[in-house]
Amino acid sequence: MFRSRSVDAMVRAGCLIALLCLPVPAAAQQPSSFCLQAGPAAQCHTFLVTEFGAYYRLDQPYGQERRYLLTGDLGVMINLDANNAVGVTGYLSAHGAVQYPGEFYPDLAGGVAARYRRWVGRDWRVDLSAGMPIPGADRVLGTVRFPSAVLELRGTWRDYVGAAVRWEPTRYEYRTSADAGFPTTNPLSVYTYAPTSVFLTKHQLYVGAEIGRLPGAIATVVGWTLIVVGSLANAST
């Protein structure tokens, strides 16, 4: 009887020691609340978007307009789950407007867009964004008015490089003069003219390539510095 109690005590002690020696499972890694580099839900709850794009225009440009478009995007997105994310981005754009051959006078504009992202596997992302340019910007065809839109579909590899299709239906207002008829106070004049506004909607379609993450941020800063310097240099001549 004494031996059985001793054996039981030894068995219990051995079990306790074995439990104490077992490795403690590591706690599941929690995603960061905010990431400077884009990442899925397992890595980030919220992440930064930095992109620089260069596009070629497919539709027929107006007059001496060139076919290029340069964009820089900055925004924030939130992962809803492992496959989906939503967010808001702001952009600056330089459309290829030019008054004279050889000159560099781009149409500078900006706007905001809502963006949806679908994470596809480990390496690919598909983004759909819908937004609008800020009304009031003066461009070659006139002043941008509401409603105008910017729609873009892009696919990227690990947010480093990607391809995109961009459609811009833009509503413009430009001022002109209309015949107001024969004058009644000045018989020496034949006609009088009154200023009036004309509205038109121009559709512009682009395809292009984009780079993101840190290379995209660097390209945006460098690219927009060159754009602004080039525009100021031509404006001063």
SENUMAR-125513 format. One record per residue (C-alpha): x, y, z; residue number from 1; residue in one letter. Coordinates in Angstrom, 2 decimals. Example, Ala and Ser with C-alpha at 12.3 -4.5 7.8 and 13.67 -1.06 7.14 Angstrom:
       xx       yy       zz    n  res
    12.30    -4.50     7.80    1    a
    13.67    -1.06     7.14    2    s
END
This chain:
       xx       yy       zz    n  res
     0.00     0.00     0.00    1    m
     2.84     2.34     0.86    2    f
     4.60     1.37    -2.35    3    r
     1.50     2.07    -4.49    4    s
     1.18     5.53    -2.98    5    r
     4.84     6.22    -3.66    6    s
     4.48     5.05    -7.25    7    v
     1.43     7.24    -7.76    8    d
     3.28    10.24    -6.36    9    a
     6.25     9.59    -8.63   10    m
     4.00     9.25   -11.67   11    v
     2.22    12.49   -10.86   12    r
     5.51    14.30   -10.33   13    a
     6.82    12.95   -13.63   14    g
     3.69    14.12   -15.48   15    c
     3.99    17.57   -13.93   16    l
     7.64    17.85   -14.94   17    i
     6.79    16.71   -18.48   18    a
     4.06    19.35   -18.77   19    l
     6.41    22.04   -17.52   20    l
     9.02    21.01   -20.08   21    c
     6.67    21.12   -23.04   22    l
     7.32    24.13   -25.38   23    p
     4.83    26.96   -24.99   24    v
     3.11    27.70   -28.34   25    p
     3.96    31.17   -29.64   26    a
     1.12    33.68   -29.77   27    a
    -0.29    34.33   -33.23   28    a
     1.37    37.32   -34.85   29    q
    -1.00    40.28   -34.91   30    q
    -1.18    42.45   -38.06   31    p
     0.22    45.95   -37.83   32    s
    -2.34    48.70   -37.44   33    s
    -0.66    50.79   -40.19   34    f
     1.95    49.88   -42.82   35    c
     3.91    52.21   -45.07   36    l
     4.10    49.38   -47.62   37    q
     0.91    47.75   -48.88   38    a
     0.13    44.34   -47.42   39    g
    -2.80    41.91   -47.02   40    p
    -4.90    41.56   -43.88   41    a
    -2.48    39.09   -42.29   42    a
     0.18    41.83   -42.29   43    q
    -1.66    45.16   -42.17   44    c
    -4.98    46.56   -41.12   45    h
    -4.40    49.89   -42.90   46    t
    -1.72    50.65   -45.49   47    f
    -0.36    53.50   -47.60   48    l
    -0.68    53.64   -51.39   49    v
     2.05    55.39   -53.42   50    t
     2.07    55.06   -57.21   51    e
     3.48    56.77   -60.29   52    f
     2.03    56.07   -63.73   53    g
     2.91    56.84   -67.34   54    a
     0.17    56.45   -69.97   55    y
    -0.39    56.62   -73.72   56    y
    -3.56    58.12   -75.13   57    r
    -5.57    55.92   -77.53   58    l
    -8.25    58.35   -78.75   59    d
    -7.56    61.20   -81.15   60    q
    -6.04    64.22   -79.32   61    p
    -7.37    67.71   -79.88   62    y
    -5.22    70.03   -82.00   63    g
    -1.58    69.99   -80.86   64    q
    -2.20    67.91   -77.72   65    e
     0.33    65.17   -77.09   66    r
    -0.66    61.64   -76.16   67    r
     1.12    61.29   -72.83   68    y
    -0.35    61.34   -69.33   69    l
     1.66    61.24   -66.08   70    l
     0.02    60.61   -62.71   71    t
     1.06    60.43   -59.07   72    g
    -1.26    58.77   -56.53   73    d
    -1.22    58.93   -52.73   74    l
    -3.84    57.37   -50.49   75    g
    -4.84    55.05   -47.67   76    v
    -6.63    51.69   -47.83   77    m
    -8.17    49.40   -45.22   78    i
    -8.25    45.60   -45.45   79    n
   -11.79    44.36   -44.91   80    l
   -10.74    40.70   -44.91   81    d
    -8.13    38.44   -46.51   82    a
    -9.34    39.19   -50.04   83    n
   -10.79    42.69   -50.12   84    n
    -9.69    46.24   -49.31   85    a
   -11.19    49.70   -49.82   86    v
    -9.77    53.21   -49.57   87    g
    -9.44    56.73   -50.89   88    v
    -6.60    58.18   -52.99   89    t
    -5.72    61.63   -54.27   90    g
    -3.90    62.17   -57.54   91    y
    -2.03    64.77   -59.54   92    l
    -1.97    64.49   -63.33   93    s
    -0.13    66.08   -66.25   94    a
    -1.95    65.64   -69.55   95    h
    -0.06    66.19   -72.78   96    g
    -1.36    69.57   -73.80   97    a
     0.86    71.80   -75.90   98    v
     0.21    75.03   -77.78   99    q
     3.23    74.92   -80.08  100    y
     5.32    72.00   -81.36  101    p
     8.41    71.45   -79.23  102    g
     7.00    73.28   -76.21  103    e
     6.16    71.70   -72.86  104    f
     2.85    73.01   -71.54  105    y
     1.04    70.13   -69.81  106    p
    -2.48    70.41   -68.45  107    d
    -1.94    70.10   -64.69  108    l
    -4.88    68.76   -62.70  109    a
    -5.78    66.85   -59.57  110    g
    -8.63    64.88   -58.06  111    g
    -9.81    62.24   -55.62  112    v
   -10.98    58.66   -56.14  113    a
   -12.51    55.80   -54.20  114    a
   -10.67    52.52   -54.68  115    r
   -11.52    48.83   -54.30  116    y
    -8.81    46.17   -54.19  117    r
    -8.98    42.43   -54.64  118    r
    -5.98    40.43   -53.39  119    w
    -5.33    37.60   -55.86  120    v
    -3.02    34.97   -54.36  121    g
     0.22    36.09   -52.75  122    r
     1.59    38.23   -55.56  123    d
    -1.19    39.88   -57.53  124    w
    -3.66    42.68   -56.84  125    r
    -6.50    44.01   -58.99  126    v
    -7.71    47.56   -58.25  127    d
   -10.78    49.40   -59.51  128    l
   -11.02    53.13   -58.80  129    s
   -13.68    55.72   -59.56  130    a
   -13.26    59.41   -58.89  131    g
   -13.43    62.89   -60.34  132    m
   -11.09    65.77   -61.15  133    p
   -11.41    68.85   -58.98  134    i
   -13.79    71.26   -60.81  135    p
   -12.44    74.65   -61.81  136    g
    -9.11    73.59   -63.33  137    a
    -8.33    75.41   -66.59  138    d
    -7.18    73.17   -69.43  139    r
    -6.77    73.51   -73.19  140    v
   -10.41    72.68   -73.97  141    l
   -11.77    74.92   -71.22  142    g
   -12.55    74.83   -67.51  143    t
   -13.29    71.45   -65.92  144    v
   -16.86    71.28   -64.62  145    r
   -19.05    68.82   -62.76  146    f
   -19.93    66.09   -63.63  147    p
   -16.56    64.71   -64.77  148    s
   -15.07    61.34   -63.89  149    a
   -11.88    59.27   -63.83  150    v
   -12.24    55.48   -63.98  151    l
    -9.26    53.13   -63.81  152    e
    -8.66    49.39   -63.76  153    l
    -5.18    48.21   -62.81  154    r
    -3.39    44.96   -62.09  155    g
    -0.12    44.98   -60.11  156    t
     2.51    42.49   -59.06  157    w
     3.30    42.86   -55.36  158    r
     2.49    46.58   -55.70  159    d
     5.83    47.12   -57.44  160    y
     4.85    47.15   -61.15  161    v
     1.57    46.95   -62.99  162    g
    -0.54    47.82   -66.02  163    a
    -3.65    49.97   -66.15  164    a
    -6.48    51.20   -68.37  165    v
    -7.81    54.71   -67.63  166    r
   -10.94    56.43   -68.96  167    w
   -11.62    60.13   -68.41  168    e
   -15.01    61.52   -69.49  169    p
   -14.44    65.24   -68.74  170    t
   -17.00    68.03   -69.01  171    r
   -15.56    71.38   -70.12  172    y
   -16.88    74.92   -70.19  173    e
   -15.37    77.56   -72.45  174    y
   -16.35    81.15   -73.07  175    r
   -17.22    82.48   -76.49  176    t
   -19.15    85.37   -78.06  177    s
   -22.56    85.14   -79.65  178    a
   -24.28    87.54   -82.05  179    d
   -26.73    89.73   -80.13  180    a
   -28.32    91.32   -83.24  181    g
   -28.29    94.82   -84.71  182    f
   -27.50    97.65   -82.32  183    p
   -30.02   100.37   -81.58  184    t
   -27.71   102.96   -79.97  185    t
   -24.69   102.87   -82.27  186    n
   -25.66   102.90   -85.97  187    p
   -22.00   102.80   -87.03  188    l
   -21.66    99.23   -85.71  189    s
   -23.17    96.35   -87.58  190    v
   -23.34    93.73   -84.84  191    y
   -22.94    93.50   -81.07  192    t
   -21.67    90.39   -79.31  193    y
   -22.40    89.01   -75.87  194    a
   -20.21    86.48   -74.03  195    p
   -21.73    83.02   -73.54  196    t
   -20.67    79.64   -72.19  197    s
   -20.46    76.46   -74.23  198    v
   -20.26    73.02   -72.58  199    f
   -18.81    69.87   -74.10  200    l
   -17.80    66.43   -72.82  201    t
   -14.54    64.92   -74.06  202    k
   -13.72    61.24   -73.59  203    h
   -10.05    60.34   -73.18  204    q
    -8.83    56.73   -73.05  205    l
    -5.33    55.69   -71.89  206    y
    -3.27    52.56   -71.33  207    v
    -0.12    52.63   -69.25  208    g
     2.25    51.22   -66.69  209    a
     2.67    52.01   -62.99  210    e
     5.24    51.50   -60.26  211    i
     4.40    51.52   -56.57  212    g
     5.66    51.25   -53.00  213    r
     8.93    53.12   -52.35  214    l
    10.00    53.27   -56.04  215    p
     6.61    54.77   -56.86  216    g
     6.96    57.40   -54.14  217    a
    10.45    58.36   -55.34  218    i
     9.30    58.50   -58.98  219    a
     6.36    60.72   -57.99  220    t
     8.58    63.24   -56.20  221    v
    11.23    63.29   -58.95  222    v
     8.69    63.25   -61.80  223    g
     6.60    66.09   -60.44  224    w
     9.66    68.16   -59.69  225    t
    10.71    67.87   -63.34  226    l
     7.16    68.63   -64.54  227    i
     6.89    71.78   -62.44  228    v
    10.39    72.97   -63.35  229    v
     9.75    72.33   -67.06  230    g
     6.43    74.17   -66.95  231    s
     7.91    77.17   -65.16  232    l
    10.86    77.28   -67.54  233    a
     8.57    77.40   -70.59  234    n
     6.27    79.93   -68.95  235    a
     9.18    82.31   -68.34  236    s
    10.43    82.22   -71.93  237    t
END
